[in-house]
Amino acid sequence: MDLYPFVSTLLTLIVILDPPGLLPVFLGLTRQMKRGQRNAAALNASLVGGGVIAAFAVFGRQILDYLHVSIPAIQVAGGLLLLLVALELLQGKEAPADGAEAATNVAIVPLGIPLLAGPGSIVAIMLAVRNAETPLAYATVFLALAAAMLFVYLFLRYAGVIHRVLGNGGTTLASRVAGMLLAGIAVQMAADGVTGLVRLAAP
């Protein structure tokens, strides 16, 4: 088996997904949750993110063409959504810990979408699938996706250890810093999308 498609796809996805960078955001969104709820949120976020990315790997081009939606448009929408999440983190409006529904909601938005299944990871997996010339290479791409999501899950799963080290004050500080960084990422993502839309509209 040629390891190049696996290694290149895995490294690309890990860099884009940035599991260490997700930790402050994850801790900020789940700081009021119990350990079991936080673990459930980590698992659900990984499954949701991986599932959405896999769906775009198979049907992405057809979905975007059918809806007449461009990648830059997704970037703008994702940037706006992330900006709302960043503002909530900065204002200290973390998700409540009153049951499994809260963990599921946080896992879907914003962790699963668009932090994990965002424009970057979607484009990366679509390009990897397009470059796969054989069924084995095609399967290798999906194996790399599964490995990347497992890596993300392990980082999020053991975020509680970091929470215990930082304490409540440290976690609050980390969530505020994450909010500032996330706001910057959101603005940059939206700006890249606007630039892409201008290029598409240019004659």
C-alpha positions as CSV (number, residue, x, y, z in Angstrom):
1,M,0.0,0.0,0.0
2,D,1.3,3.4,-0.9
3,L,1.6,5.4,2.3
4,Y,1.9,8.8,0.7
5,P,-1.8,9.5,0.3
6,F,-2.4,8.4,3.9
7,V,0.4,10.4,5.4
8,S,-0.2,13.5,3.4
9,T,-3.9,13.5,4.0
10,L,-3.5,12.8,7.7
11,L,-1.0,15.5,8.2
12,T,-3.0,18.0,6.2
13,L,-6.2,17.3,8.2
14,I,-4.4,17.4,11.6
15,V,-2.8,20.8,10.8
16,I,-6.2,22.2,9.6
17,L,-8.2,20.7,12.5
18,D,-5.5,21.8,15.0
19,P,-6.5,19.6,18.0
20,P,-4.3,21.5,20.5
21,G,-5.9,24.8,19.4
22,L,-9.4,23.3,20.0
23,L,-8.7,22.6,23.7
24,P,-9.2,26.1,25.0
25,V,-12.4,26.5,23.0
26,F,-13.6,23.1,24.2
27,L,-12.8,23.8,27.8
28,G,-14.6,27.2,27.6
29,L,-17.7,25.6,26.1
30,T,-17.9,22.7,28.5
31,R,-16.4,24.1,31.7
32,Q,-19.8,23.8,33.5
33,M,-20.3,20.2,32.4
34,K,-19.6,17.1,34.4
35,R,-16.9,14.7,33.3
36,G,-19.4,12.3,31.6
37,Q,-21.1,15.1,29.7
38,R,-17.7,16.5,28.6
39,N,-16.6,13.1,27.4
40,A,-19.9,12.7,25.5
41,A,-19.4,16.1,23.9
42,A,-15.9,15.1,22.8
43,L,-17.1,11.9,21.2
44,N,-20.1,13.5,19.5
45,A,-18.1,16.4,18.2
46,S,-15.6,13.9,16.6
47,L,-18.3,11.8,15.1
48,V,-20.3,14.8,13.8
49,G,-17.2,16.5,12.4
50,G,-15.9,13.3,10.8
51,G,-19.3,12.4,9.4
52,V,-19.8,15.8,7.7
53,I,-16.3,15.8,6.3
54,A,-16.8,12.2,4.9
55,A,-20.1,13.3,3.4
56,F,-18.5,16.1,1.6
57,A,-15.7,13.8,0.5
58,V,-18.3,11.6,-1.3
59,F,-20.9,14.1,-2.3
60,G,-19.3,17.5,-1.8
61,R,-19.0,18.6,-5.4
62,Q,-22.5,17.5,-6.2
63,I,-24.0,19.2,-3.1
64,L,-22.3,22.5,-3.8
65,D,-23.1,22.5,-7.5
66,Y,-26.8,21.6,-6.8
67,L,-27.2,24.4,-4.3
68,H,-25.1,26.8,-6.4
69,V,-23.0,27.5,-3.3
70,S,-19.3,28.2,-3.6
71,I,-16.5,27.5,-1.1
72,P,-16.0,31.2,-0.4
73,A,-19.7,31.5,0.5
74,I,-19.2,28.7,3.0
75,Q,-16.2,30.5,4.4
76,V,-18.2,33.7,5.0
77,A,-21.0,31.7,6.7
78,G,-18.6,29.7,8.8
79,G,-16.8,32.9,9.8
80,L,-20.0,34.6,10.9
81,L,-21.0,31.6,12.9
82,L,-17.6,31.4,14.6
83,L,-17.8,35.1,15.4
84,L,-21.1,34.5,17.4
85,V,-19.4,31.7,19.3
86,A,-16.4,33.9,20.0
87,L,-18.6,36.7,21.4
88,E,-20.3,34.2,23.7
89,L,-16.9,33.0,25.0
90,L,-15.7,36.5,25.6
91,Q,-18.9,37.4,27.5
92,G,-18.7,34.2,29.6
93,K,-21.9,32.6,28.2
94,E,-20.7,29.0,28.4
95,A,-23.1,26.2,27.6
96,P,-25.2,25.1,30.6
97,A,-24.6,21.7,32.1
98,D,-28.2,20.6,32.6
99,G,-28.3,17.3,30.9
100,A,-27.1,15.4,27.8
101,E,-28.8,17.8,25.4
102,A,-26.4,20.6,26.2
103,A,-23.4,18.3,25.5
104,T,-25.0,17.3,22.2
105,N,-25.7,20.9,21.1
106,V,-22.2,22.0,21.9
107,A,-20.8,18.9,20.0
108,I,-22.8,19.8,16.9
109,V,-22.3,23.6,16.9
110,P,-19.7,24.9,17.0
111,L,-17.4,22.0,17.7
112,G,-18.6,19.6,15.0
113,I,-19.5,22.4,12.6
114,P,-17.7,24.6,11.7
115,L,-14.6,24.1,13.9
116,L,-14.0,20.6,12.8
117,A,-16.1,20.3,9.6
118,G,-15.2,23.7,8.3
119,P,-14.2,25.1,4.9
120,G,-10.6,24.1,5.3
121,S,-11.1,20.5,6.2
122,I,-13.9,20.1,3.6
123,V,-11.8,21.5,0.8
124,A,-8.8,19.4,1.9
125,I,-10.8,16.2,1.8
126,M,-12.4,17.0,-1.5
127,L,-9.0,17.6,-3.1
128,A,-7.6,14.4,-1.6
129,V,-10.5,12.4,-3.0
130,R,-10.1,14.1,-6.4
131,N,-6.4,13.1,-6.5
132,A,-7.1,9.5,-5.5
133,E,-6.7,7.5,-8.8
134,T,-7.4,4.0,-7.5
135,P,-10.0,2.4,-5.1
136,L,-7.1,1.7,-2.7
137,A,-6.0,5.3,-2.7
138,Y,-9.7,6.3,-2.2
139,A,-10.0,4.0,0.8
140,T,-6.7,5.3,2.1
141,V,-8.0,8.9,2.2
142,F,-10.9,7.8,4.4
143,L,-8.6,5.8,6.6
144,A,-6.6,9.0,7.1
145,L,-9.8,10.9,7.9
146,A,-10.7,8.3,10.6
147,A,-7.2,8.5,12.1
148,A,-7.3,12.3,12.2
149,M,-10.7,12.3,13.9
150,L,-9.4,9.7,16.4
151,F,-6.5,12.0,17.2
152,V,-9.0,14.9,17.7
153,Y,-11.2,12.8,20.0
154,L,-8.2,11.8,22.2
155,F,-7.2,15.4,22.6
156,L,-10.8,16.5,23.6
157,R,-11.4,13.3,25.7
158,Y,-8.5,14.2,28.0
159,A,-9.2,17.9,28.2
160,G,-10.5,17.3,31.7
161,V,-7.0,16.6,32.8
162,I,-6.0,20.1,31.6
163,H,-9.1,21.5,33.3
164,R,-8.0,20.0,36.7
165,V,-4.5,21.4,36.2
166,L,-5.7,24.9,35.3
167,G,-8.5,25.1,37.8
168,N,-11.6,27.2,37.4
169,G,-9.7,30.4,37.2
170,G,-7.3,29.2,34.6
171,T,-10.0,27.6,32.5
172,T,-12.0,30.9,32.6
173,L,-8.9,32.8,31.5
174,A,-8.2,30.2,28.7
175,S,-11.8,30.5,27.5
176,R,-11.5,34.3,27.2
177,V,-8.2,34.0,25.3
178,A,-9.8,31.4,23.1
179,G,-12.7,33.8,22.5
180,M,-10.3,36.5,21.3
181,L,-8.4,34.0,19.1
182,L,-11.6,32.5,17.7
183,A,-12.9,36.0,16.9
184,G,-9.7,36.6,14.9
185,I,-10.1,33.3,13.1
186,A,-13.7,34.1,12.3
187,V,-12.9,37.5,10.8
188,Q,-10.1,36.0,8.8
189,M,-12.3,33.2,7.5
190,A,-15.0,35.6,6.5
191,A,-12.5,38.0,4.9
192,D,-11.0,35.1,2.9
193,G,-14.5,34.2,1.8
194,V,-15.3,37.7,0.7
195,T,-12.0,37.9,-1.3
196,G,-12.9,34.6,-2.9
197,L,-16.4,35.9,-3.8
198,V,-14.9,39.0,-5.4
199,R,-12.6,36.9,-7.4
200,L,-15.5,34.7,-8.6
201,A,-17.5,37.8,-9.5
202,A,-14.6,39.4,-11.4
203,P,-14.8,39.1,-15.2
